[in-house]
Amino acid sequence: MALLRLLSMFFLTITTTKKKQEQEKEDIKVNEKVRKYDISLYKRGDLLEVPRTLFTHFGIYLGNDRVAHLIPDILPVFSSNQNTIGTMVTNLRLILGAIAKAASVRVDSVEDFAYGGDILINPMDKVCSRPPYDGEEVARRAEKLMGPVDYSLLWYNCEHYVMYCRYGTVMSFQTFQFCKGVRKIFCSKRFSFVSALIGVAIMVSLQTDPLYTLLLTFFISFHIWMAS
């Protein structure tokens, strides 16, 4: 009997120690998150900028750990479950949403919005020629546009949204730089030469295999769709 009590105390001690260690690890993780995203630094109406894989993402801070941002998401096309849709938008959901032009202005926590990236506060104040609105007016504009939107990768994305909310102008420096880069490529003499060679190759190939015609049609149609 004494042996059973001793073993019970032994296992109870081990279990308690493991729980304490797990709790300590969880507390450390929470503290790290707090240190990385100190929401006391953000004011209502601040424009938040964060690098997210292949692009820079933007949002408007509403207060109480809430960020309004325009983001593509394919999930609402296939599901009406708000709990599922409300989870953090992954890169896959985002990319598929951009292709399908399915997007909305939604509210997420600072952590979900940042997606692990570093956050810059009001960086556009140094770039935009227009002065920012009062923080409350910025937040009011951001909240007014909540819900589904007509998304376009080039003509209406997350940067257009925050620029309108904070400065009253619908523009995107990312889009401008992208179009500038594309113009340099497609308007260069080198590309003219390459495109001529491609055209000759396609004409020769059409005599034996129509697959190239199909691929060319898809390529052109896809890019016109994405740029519309």
CORZI-V643249 format. One record per residue. N is the residue number from 1. RES is the residue in three letters. PHI is phi as a letter, one per 30 degrees, with the letter a starting at -180 (999 if undefined). NEAR is the number of other ideal C-beta (glycine too) atoms within 10 Angstrom. D_CENTER is the distance of its C-alpha to the mean C-alpha in whole Angstrom. Layout:
n=N res=RES phi=PHI near=NEAR d_center=D_CENTER
n=N res=RES phi=PHI near=NEAR d_center=D_CENTER
//
This chain:
n=1 res=MET phi=999 near=5 d_center=62
n=2 res=ALA phi=d near=6 d_center=61
n=3 res=LEU phi=d near=7 d_center=60
n=4 res=LEU phi=d near=8 d_center=57
n=5 res=ARG phi=d near=9 d_center=57
n=6 res=LEU phi=d near=10 d_center=56
n=7 res=LEU phi=d near=10 d_center=53
n=8 res=SER phi=d near=10 d_center=52
n=9 res=MET phi=d near=10 d_center=51
n=10 res=PHE phi=d near=10 d_center=50
n=11 res=PHE phi=d near=10 d_center=47
n=12 res=LEU phi=d near=10 d_center=46
n=13 res=THR phi=d near=10 d_center=46
n=14 res=ILE phi=d near=10 d_center=44
n=15 res=THR phi=d near=10 d_center=42
n=16 res=THR phi=d near=10 d_center=41
n=17 res=THR phi=d near=10 d_center=41
n=18 res=LYS phi=d near=10 d_center=38
n=19 res=LYS phi=d near=10 d_center=36
n=20 res=LYS phi=d near=10 d_center=37
n=21 res=GLN phi=d near=10 d_center=35
n=22 res=GLU phi=d near=10 d_center=32
n=23 res=GLN phi=d near=10 d_center=32
n=24 res=GLU phi=d near=10 d_center=32
n=25 res=LYS phi=d near=10 d_center=29
n=26 res=GLU phi=d near=10 d_center=27
n=27 res=ASP phi=d near=10 d_center=28
n=28 res=ILE phi=d near=10 d_center=27
n=29 res=LYS phi=d near=10 d_center=24
n=30 res=VAL phi=d near=10 d_center=23
n=31 res=ASN phi=d near=10 d_center=25
n=32 res=GLU phi=d near=10 d_center=22
n=33 res=LYS phi=d near=12 d_center=19
n=34 res=VAL phi=d near=12 d_center=21
n=35 res=ARG phi=d near=8 d_center=22
n=36 res=LYS phi=d near=14 d_center=19
n=37 res=TYR phi=b near=17 d_center=17
n=38 res=ASP phi=d near=11 d_center=20
n=39 res=ILE phi=d near=15 d_center=19
n=40 res=SER phi=d near=6 d_center=23
n=41 res=LEU phi=d near=11 d_center=21
n=42 res=TYR phi=c near=20 d_center=19
n=43 res=LYS phi=c near=13 d_center=21
n=44 res=ARG phi=e near=17 d_center=20
n=45 res=GLY phi=j near=23 d_center=19
n=46 res=ASP phi=d near=22 d_center=17
n=47 res=LEU phi=c near=24 d_center=14
n=48 res=LEU phi=c near=22 d_center=12
n=49 res=GLU phi=b near=20 d_center=10
n=50 res=VAL phi=b near=19 d_center=9
n=51 res=PRO phi=d near=15 d_center=9
n=52 res=ARG phi=b near=19 d_center=6
n=53 res=THR phi=i near=11 d_center=9
n=54 res=LEU phi=c near=8 d_center=9
n=55 res=PHE phi=a near=15 d_center=8
n=56 res=THR phi=c near=16 d_center=7
n=57 res=HIS phi=c near=25 d_center=5
n=58 res=PHE phi=b near=29 d_center=8
n=59 res=GLY phi=a near=29 d_center=9
n=60 res=ILE phi=c near=27 d_center=13
n=61 res=TYR phi=d near=28 d_center=15
n=62 res=LEU phi=c near=19 d_center=17
n=63 res=GLY phi=j near=14 d_center=20
n=64 res=ASN phi=h near=8 d_center=21
n=65 res=ASP phi=i near=15 d_center=17
n=66 res=ARG phi=b near=19 d_center=15
n=67 res=VAL phi=b near=27 d_center=12
n=68 res=ALA phi=c near=25 d_center=12
n=69 res=HIS phi=a near=23 d_center=8
n=70 res=LEU phi=c near=25 d_center=8
n=71 res=ILE phi=b near=24 d_center=6
n=72 res=PRO phi=d near=22 d_center=8
n=73 res=ASP phi=a near=20 d_center=9
n=74 res=ILE phi=d near=19 d_center=13
n=75 res=LEU phi=e near=18 d_center=14
n=76 res=PRO phi=d near=19 d_center=16
n=77 res=VAL phi=d near=10 d_center=18
n=78 res=PHE phi=c near=11 d_center=20
n=79 res=SER phi=b near=11 d_center=20
n=80 res=SER phi=c near=8 d_center=21
n=81 res=ASN phi=d near=11 d_center=21
n=82 res=GLN phi=d near=8 d_center=19
n=83 res=ASN phi=d near=7 d_center=19
n=84 res=THR phi=d near=11 d_center=17
n=85 res=ILE phi=d near=16 d_center=15
n=86 res=GLY phi=d near=13 d_center=14
n=87 res=THR phi=d near=12 d_center=13
n=88 res=MET phi=e near=11 d_center=10
n=89 res=VAL phi=d near=23 d_center=8
n=90 res=THR phi=d near=12 d_center=8
n=91 res=ASN phi=d near=11 d_center=7
n=92 res=LEU phi=d near=9 d_center=11
n=93 res=ARG phi=e near=19 d_center=10
n=94 res=LEU phi=d near=21 d_center=7
n=95 res=ILE phi=d near=14 d_center=9
n=96 res=LEU phi=d near=17 d_center=12
n=97 res=GLY phi=d near=21 d_center=11
n=98 res=ALA phi=d near=20 d_center=10
n=99 res=ILE phi=d near=14 d_center=14
n=100 res=ALA phi=d near=14 d_center=15
n=101 res=LYS phi=h near=16 d_center=14
n=102 res=ALA phi=c near=19 d_center=13
n=103 res=ALA phi=a near=26 d_center=11
n=104 res=SER phi=a near=18 d_center=12
n=105 res=VAL phi=c near=21 d_center=11
n=106 res=ARG phi=b near=21 d_center=12
n=107 res=VAL phi=c near=17 d_center=12
n=108 res=ASP phi=b near=20 d_center=11
n=109 res=SER phi=d near=14 d_center=13
n=110 res=VAL phi=e near=21 d_center=12
n=111 res=GLU phi=d near=16 d_center=12
n=112 res=ASP phi=d near=16 d_center=10
n=113 res=PHE phi=d near=27 d_center=7
n=114 res=ALA phi=d near=20 d_center=8
n=115 res=TYR phi=h near=17 d_center=8
n=116 res=GLY phi=i near=9 d_center=11
n=117 res=GLY phi=d near=15 d_center=11
n=118 res=ASP phi=d near=10 d_center=13
n=119 res=ILE phi=c near=22 d_center=13
n=120 res=LEU phi=c near=14 d_center=15
n=121 res=ILE phi=c near=13 d_center=16
n=122 res=ASN phi=h near=16 d_center=17
n=123 res=PRO phi=d near=14 d_center=17
n=124 res=MET phi=d near=18 d_center=18
n=125 res=ASP phi=d near=14 d_center=21
n=126 res=LYS phi=d near=6 d_center=22
n=127 res=VAL phi=c near=8 d_center=21
n=128 res=CYS phi=d near=17 d_center=22
n=129 res=SER phi=d near=6 d_center=25
n=130 res=ARG phi=d near=13 d_center=25
n=131 res=PRO phi=d near=9 d_center=25
n=132 res=PRO phi=d near=18 d_center=23
n=133 res=TYR phi=d near=16 d_center=24
n=134 res=ASP phi=d near=10 d_center=25
n=135 res=GLY phi=e near=16 d_center=23
n=136 res=GLU phi=d near=10 d_center=24
n=137 res=GLU phi=d near=14 d_center=24
n=138 res=VAL phi=d near=26 d_center=20
n=139 res=ALA phi=d near=23 d_center=19
n=140 res=ARG phi=d near=15 d_center=22
n=141 res=ARG phi=d near=19 d_center=20
n=142 res=ALA phi=d near=27 d_center=16
n=143 res=GLU phi=d near=15 d_center=18
n=144 res=LYS phi=d near=11 d_center=20
n=145 res=LEU phi=c near=15 d_center=17
n=146 res=MET phi=d near=13 d_center=16
n=147 res=GLY phi=j near=8 d_center=16
n=148 res=PRO phi=d near=11 d_center=15
n=149 res=VAL phi=b near=19 d_center=15
n=150 res=ASP phi=d near=8 d_center=16
n=151 res=TYR phi=c near=22 d_center=13
n=152 res=SER phi=b near=16 d_center=14
n=153 res=LEU phi=e near=20 d_center=12
n=154 res=LEU phi=c near=16 d_center=14
n=155 res=TRP phi=c near=13 d_center=16
n=156 res=TYR phi=a near=19 d_center=14
n=157 res=ASN phi=b near=23 d_center=10
n=158 res=CYS phi=d near=23 d_center=8
n=159 res=GLU phi=d near=23 d_center=10
n=160 res=HIS phi=e near=22 d_center=13
n=161 res=TYR phi=d near=26 d_center=13
n=162 res=VAL phi=d near=25 d_center=13
n=163 res=MET phi=d near=20 d_center=16
n=164 res=TYR phi=d near=17 d_center=18
n=165 res=CYS phi=d near=27 d_center=18
n=166 res=ARG phi=c near=27 d_center=19
n=167 res=TYR phi=b near=20 d_center=21
n=168 res=GLY phi=i near=15 d_center=22
n=169 res=THR phi=b near=11 d_center=21
n=170 res=VAL phi=c near=12 d_center=18
n=171 res=MET phi=a near=14 d_center=17
n=172 res=SER phi=b near=21 d_center=15
n=173 res=PHE phi=d near=13 d_center=16
n=174 res=GLN phi=d near=18 d_center=13
n=175 res=THR phi=d near=17 d_center=15
n=176 res=PHE phi=d near=12 d_center=18
n=177 res=GLN phi=d near=10 d_center=18
n=178 res=PHE phi=d near=14 d_center=17
n=179 res=CYS phi=d near=13 d_center=20
n=180 res=LYS phi=d near=9 d_center=22
n=181 res=GLY phi=d near=10 d_center=22
n=182 res=VAL phi=d near=12 d_center=22
n=183 res=ARG phi=d near=10 d_center=25
n=184 res=LYS phi=d near=10 d_center=27
n=185 res=ILE phi=d near=10 d_center=26
n=186 res=PHE phi=d near=10 d_center=28
n=187 res=CYS phi=c near=9 d_center=30
n=188 res=SER phi=d near=11 d_center=32
n=189 res=LYS phi=d near=7 d_center=35
n=190 res=ARG phi=d near=8 d_center=34
n=191 res=PHE phi=d near=12 d_center=32
n=192 res=SER phi=e near=10 d_center=35
n=193 res=PHE phi=d near=10 d_center=37
n=194 res=VAL phi=d near=12 d_center=34
n=195 res=SER phi=d near=11 d_center=34
n=196 res=ALA phi=d near=10 d_center=37
n=197 res=LEU phi=d near=9 d_center=38
n=198 res=ILE phi=d near=11 d_center=35
n=199 res=GLY phi=d near=11 d_center=37
n=200 res=VAL phi=d near=10 d_center=40
n=201 res=ALA phi=d near=11 d_center=39
n=202 res=ILE phi=d near=13 d_center=38
n=203 res=MET phi=d near=10 d_center=41
n=204 res=VAL phi=d near=10 d_center=43
n=205 res=SER phi=d near=13 d_center=41
n=206 res=LEU phi=d near=13 d_center=41
n=207 res=GLN phi=d near=7 d_center=45
n=208 res=THR phi=c near=8 d_center=44
n=209 res=ASP phi=b near=9 d_center=41
n=210 res=PRO phi=d near=10 d_center=39
n=211 res=LEU phi=e near=10 d_center=36
n=212 res=TYR phi=d near=15 d_center=34
n=213 res=THR phi=d near=12 d_center=35
n=214 res=LEU phi=d near=10 d_center=32
n=215 res=LEU phi=d near=11 d_center=30
n=216 res=LEU phi=d near=14 d_center=30
n=217 res=THR phi=d near=10 d_center=30
n=218 res=PHE phi=d near=10 d_center=27
n=219 res=PHE phi=e near=10 d_center=25
n=220 res=ILE phi=d near=10 d_center=26
n=221 res=SER phi=d near=10 d_center=25
n=222 res=PHE phi=d near=11 d_center=22
n=223 res=HIS phi=d near=10 d_center=21
n=224 res=ILE phi=d near=9 d_center=22
n=225 res=TRP phi=d near=11 d_center=20
n=226 res=MET phi=d near=13 d_center=17
n=227 res=ALA phi=d near=12 d_center=18
n=228 res=SER phi=d near=10 d_center=20
//
